[in-house]
Amino acid sequence: MKAVIFSSAKIPDYEYLKKYDFDDQMIICADAGLKHAMKLGLSPDIVLGDNDSFASEIPNGIKRVVYPPEKDKTDTNIAVDYAIQCGADDITLIGGLGGRIDQEFSHFCLIEYALNRGVRLKMVDDINEIWMERAPFFLKKSECGKKYVSFFPYGGIVHNFSVKGLKYEARGMTLRPDMVQASSNEFDKSDEARIDFADGTLLVMLCDDRR
């Protein structure tokens, strides 16, 4: 099952979200993330959070669970837990980038948090798509939609990292968290890239320049 979580970071332009098909997906709002769902004309399945950042009245008919402000988990973490408990194995996080840097970084932590539970969580905005991998995978140029492809080791070393099918190929690299070694690659002549590595957690970023 797929789920979409709306968090509360500012979204200046909703145009990029028109490409997403929200039908047949569970829609969860983390507190003020409800404002984004409402802007898109979506009726969420549930709103979760401590009610400290959404000033408007919540429309009738929307399920809501209010948590105390003093709690161990963020509103977005609670939303991720709810999605997983409901059976989601694929989560898209919208409104997770571009706000406070501490909250933004906490969402990177949640990508791994979900991955540890067998769930892919992808964080998106108008110029970025970010997720993590723990096994070799393919990227298709037709599905990428971004100019740059970057890879970073997350939480430790990634061994025997190889790239085939991108402009800059690599073989048998050791990616270290204290070095930038595999950023700003691009598709060139090939329509598909294969990313191999032996172990570790790989942070994948597809990015465009800000216009």
C-alpha positions in Angstrom: 0.0 0.0 0.0 1.2 3.5 -0.8 0.8 6.5 1.6 1.4 10.2 1.3 2.4 12.2 4.3 2.1 16.0 4.3 4.4 17.8 6.7 4.4 21.5 7.4 7.4 23.1 5.6 6.5 25.9 3.2 5.6 25.0 -0.4 5.9 28.1 -2.5 4.5 26.6 -5.6 2.2 23.6 -5.9 2.7 23.1 -9.6 5.1 20.2 -9.3 2.6 18.2 -7.3 0.2 18.0 -10.3 2.2 15.1 -11.6 1.4 13.0 -8.6 -1.6 10.7 -8.6 -3.1 10.7 -5.1 -5.9 8.3 -5.9 -5.8 5.0 -4.0 -3.2 6.3 -1.6 -3.6 6.8 2.1 -3.3 10.6 2.8 -1.9 11.5 6.2 -1.3 15.0 7.5 1.2 15.8 10.2 -0.5 18.7 12.0 -0.1 21.8 9.8 0.6 19.6 6.8 -3.1 19.7 6.5 -2.8 23.2 4.8 -1.0 21.6 1.8 -3.7 18.9 1.4 -6.4 21.5 1.5 -4.6 23.6 -1.1 -4.6 20.6 -3.4 -8.2 19.9 -2.7 -7.5 16.6 -1.0 -9.4 15.2 1.9 -6.9 13.4 4.2 -7.7 10.1 5.9 -6.3 11.4 9.2 -4.6 14.4 10.8 -2.1 13.6 13.5 -0.1 15.9 15.8 -0.1 18.2 18.7 -2.2 21.0 17.1 0.5 23.6 17.8 1.0 24.9 14.2 -2.4 24.7 12.4 -4.4 27.8 13.2 -7.4 27.2 10.9 -10.4 25.2 11.8 -10.3 21.6 10.6 -13.2 20.8 8.2 -15.9 18.4 9.4 -15.5 14.8 8.6 -11.8 14.6 8.8 -10.5 12.1 11.4 -8.1 13.7 13.9 -5.9 12.5 16.7 -4.3 15.1 19.0 -1.1 14.4 20.9 0.3 16.4 23.8 3.0 18.9 22.8 5.5 17.3 25.2 6.1 14.0 23.5 8.9 11.7 22.4 8.2 11.7 18.7 7.7 14.5 16.2 4.3 14.8 14.4 5.9 13.5 11.2 7.4 10.5 13.0 3.9 9.8 14.4 2.5 10.0 10.9 5.2 7.6 9.6 4.3 5.1 12.4 0.6 5.4 11.5 1.3 4.7 7.8 3.4 1.6 8.6 0.9 0.3 11.1 -1.8 0.6 8.4 0.3 -1.5 6.0 2.1 1.1 3.9 5.3 -0.1 2.3 5.9 3.0 0.2 5.6 6.5 1.6 6.0 9.8 -0.1 6.8 12.8 2.3 5.7 16.2 1.0 6.5 19.4 2.9 9.5 17.9 4.6 12.1 20.1 2.9 12.7 23.8 3.1 11.7 24.6 6.7 13.7 24.6 9.9 17.0 22.8 9.3 16.6 20.7 12.5 13.2 19.5 11.3 14.5 18.9 7.8 17.4 16.7 9.2 14.9 14.8 11.4 13.2 13.8 8.2 16.4 12.3 6.8 16.5 10.2 10.0 12.9 9.1 9.3 13.9 7.8 5.9 16.3 5.4 7.6 13.7 4.8 10.4 11.2 3.6 7.7 13.9 1.6 5.8 14.7 -0.3 9.0 11.1 -1.4 9.0 11.1 -2.5 5.4 9.4 0.6 4.1 10.7 3.0 1.4 10.2 6.6 2.4 10.9 9.2 -0.4 11.1 12.9 0.5 10.2 15.2 -2.4 9.9 18.9 -3.3 9.9 20.8 -6.5 13.6 20.1 -7.3 14.6 17.1 -5.2 13.7 13.5 -4.7 15.6 11.8 -1.8 15.5 8.2 -0.5 17.9 5.4 0.8 18.9 2.0 -0.5 20.6 -1.0 1.1 20.9 -3.2 -2.0 21.9 -2.7 -5.7 19.3 -1.0 -7.8 18.6 0.5 -11.2 17.7 4.1 -12.2 15.9 4.7 -15.4 16.5 8.0 -17.2 12.8 8.2 -18.2 11.7 8.0 -14.6 14.4 10.2 -13.1 13.1 13.6 -14.2 16.0 15.5 -12.6 19.4 16.7 -13.9 21.7 15.5 -11.2 22.1 12.1 -9.5 24.1 12.1 -6.2 25.0 9.3 -3.7 26.2 9.6 -0.1 27.0 7.0 2.5 24.6 7.4 5.4 25.6 6.5 9.0 28.8 4.6 7.9 31.0 3.4 5.1 29.6 1.9 1.9 31.9 -0.6 0.4 32.5 -1.7 -3.2 30.4 1.1 -4.7 30.1 1.0 -8.5 28.1 3.0 -11.1 27.4 2.0 -14.6 25.3 3.9 -17.1 25.8 7.4 -15.8 28.1 10.0 -17.3 30.8 9.3 -14.7 31.2 5.6 -14.0 32.9 4.1 -11.0 34.0 0.7 -9.8 34.9 -0.7 -6.4 34.9 2.6 -4.5 34.7 3.0 -0.8 32.4 5.8 0.2 33.1 7.5 3.5 30.8 9.8 5.5 33.6 12.4 5.8 34.2 12.7 2.1 32.2 13.8 -1.0 32.9 11.3 -3.7 29.8 10.6 -5.8 27.8 13.7 -6.2 26.4 15.6 -9.2 26.5 12.8 -11.7 24.2 12.8 -14.7 22.6 10.6 -17.3 24.4 10.8 -20.6 24.0 8.3 -23.4 22.5 5.4 -21.5 18.8 5.2 -20.6 19.5 3.1 -17.5 22.0 3.1 -14.7 23.0 0.3 -12.4 24.2 1.1 -8.9 26.0 -1.6 -7.0 27.4 -1.8 -3.5 28.3 -4.5 -1.1 26.9 -3.1 2.2 25.9 0.0 4.1 23.1 2.5 3.6 23.2 4.7 0.4 21.5 8.1 0.4 20.2 8.8 -3.1 19.4 12.3 -4.3 17.9 13.4 -7.6 18.2 17.1 -7.9 17.6 20.1 -10.3 19.1 23.6 -10.1 16.9 26.1 -8.3 15.4 28.5 -10.9 
